[in-house]
């Protein structure tokens, strides 16, 4: 089983007092006894009374878990997760709502499993998950409305900025491609060279080539 380690100290004095070293030793000892692979150790220097919104390493760890499938965290003891009971419970309910397991190295207890065995705390976990899903749905709905409004106002929303039929680039391409009496029509390669010589650039700031010139004319005629 692959796991992460989470270590926390409140200040520099604990770092100097080998706080991280002692915690990591306990976490590694647990992993050795139980055949766990310690993928990474996250080290946080923050007060134990601070919630997950203000823990940079905690947030990075959860983000990594949600991306790569490692779903277990080992801490030396619960007071290393948080010193205050209210914050402890808040963090544990948050982890459980994400399907993340927290194990205490000093006791071997699966704390999130114990939480979900308690009907009241399990209900809180479920409520946390429901509100998280609701927040996501509301955000998606808000972004969709914003995109629809922009599309109505401008006719487009996503993708690179196009060359519109009345743009200077399109006008110049049409002028260059216009065949004059007694001359041959310029090829797309030749038109691209002329545009580049005049300092024109694509929507992405790149020099033109035959393909981009052809594509612009095609869009302008659509």
N, C-alpha and C positions, 0 to 999 in steps of 0.2 A: 504494500500500500504506500502510495506517495503522499507525503504530508509537508506542510509548512510549519515553521516554528515562529512564534510571536513572543518577543521579549520587550519589556517596558521598564524604564527607570524614570523617576520623577525629575531628576536633575543631575548636574555634572558630578556632584559628590558621590552619587551612587555609581556612576560610570567609573570614577576613580577607585571606588570601593569594590571593583570587580563584579558589579551587579549583572552586567551583560554576560560575563564569563560564567558566573555561577548558574544563571538561568539556562544558557546554552548547553552547559554540561549536563544539566538535568534533562533537558529535552533530548539531547543525543543519547543519553543513557536509556531513556524510555524507548527510543526508536530501535536501539540495538537489542533490547530485551524482547521487543514485539515485532521485529522484522520489518520495520517501516523504513522507507527511503526518504530521508530529509532533503527535499528539493532545494529549499531556500530558507534562510532565517531573516525575518524582518525585525529591525531594532528601532524601537520608538523611545524618544525622550520627551515625555509629556506627563502632566499631572494625571493621577488616577481618577480624578473627578471630571475629566473631560470626555464628552461623548464622541461617537464615531465621526461626526461631521468635522471635528477639529483634530483628527488623527491622520496625518499624512501617510505614514507607513501602513496603518490599518486599512486605509482606503486603497492603497496600492496593492496590498495583499488580497483584499476581496476582489478587486478588479482582475488580478491575475488568476484567481480561482475561477471566476466566471468565464474566463477565456480558455483556460487549458484543462479544465476538468478535475484538477486536484481539489478535493472537497473536504480536507481534514486539516485542522490547526491544532498544534500542541503548544500548551503554555506550561510553565513550571508550576504555577499555582493560580487560583482564581484572582488573588489580589494583584497579580501581574497583568491580568486583563484589565481590571479596574479595582480601585480600593473601596469605592463607595458602592454599597449594595444596589442603590437605584441605578447607577450607571452600569454595573455588572449585568443586571437583569435586562436593561435596555439593549446592551450589546449582544447578549445571548439570544434574546428574542429576534433581534435583527439577523444574526447569523442563521438561526433556525429557519427563519422565513426565506432565506436564500438556499436552504438545503445544505448548509455547511455544518460540519461536525466539529465540536471543540472538545478536546481531551486534556485533562489535567495530568501532567507527568508525575507529580508527587503522589497522587492517589490512584491513577489509572482510570478515573471516572470519566465516562462519556456524558458530559454535562448537557449537551443539547438533547440527547436521548432522554435524560431525566426530566428535562423541561416538557417535552412532548408527552411524557407519561402523566403529567399533572394536567387535569382537564381545564382548569382556569388558565394556566400559562399556555397550554396548547391553543386555547381560543385566542389568546393575545397574539400568538405566532401567526395564526390564520388571519387575524384581522390586519396584522402588519403586512402580510402578503397581499391581501385584498386591496389595501390602500396603496401599496406600491404599484400594483397592476392598474388601479384606477388613475393614479398620477401619470403613468405611462400612456394610458389611453387618452386622457385629457390633453397631454402634450402632443400626441400624434394628431388628434383632432384639431388642435389649435394651429399646428404647422400646416395641416392640409387646407384649412380655411385661409391661412395667409398666402399659401401658394396659389389657391384658386382666385383670390382677390388680385394678386399680382398678375396672374394670367389674363384676367378680365381687363385690367388696366393697361397692360403692355403687350398682350398677345402671346407671351411666353414667360417661362419661369426658370427652368433648369437648362443646363448645357452651356457651351461656349457662346459668347456674343456673336450673332450672325452678321453677315453683310447684307443690308437691306437693298432693294432694287435701286433706291435713289442715292446710295452712298457714293462717295468719290471713287472708291476702288472699283465698284461695278461700272460706273460711268466710264472710267479710264479703260477698263478691260473691253467694254463694248466699242469704245473709240479705236483702240488698237486692233481689235478683231475686224473692224469694218474694212472691207476690201475696196481699195481705191482703183479707179479705172487704170488699166495697164499695169497693175501690180498684183502680186500674189498675196493671199490672205496670210497674216502672221500665224505661225503655229502656236499652240499653247505654251511650248517651251520658250519661244521668242517673246510672247506676251509677258511671261513670268520674269524673264530677264529685264525687259523694259520697266516693269513695275519695281523691281528691286533696284534698278539704276536710279529711279525717281525717288527712292526712299520709302516706298509703300511697304507695309508689313501686314502679315495675317492677323487675325483676331488674337492669336497667342503670341504675337510679336516676332514671328518667324518669317524668314524670306519665303517668297512664293516659289512654287514649282508648277509643272504642267497639271498635276492632279488637283492642286488647290484652286488653280484658275478655273479648270473645268467644273469643279464642284460649285464654285461661287456662281458661275453662269447658270448652272443647272438649278440652283436654289432660287436665283433671281427670276428665272422663267417659270418656276412652279406656281 
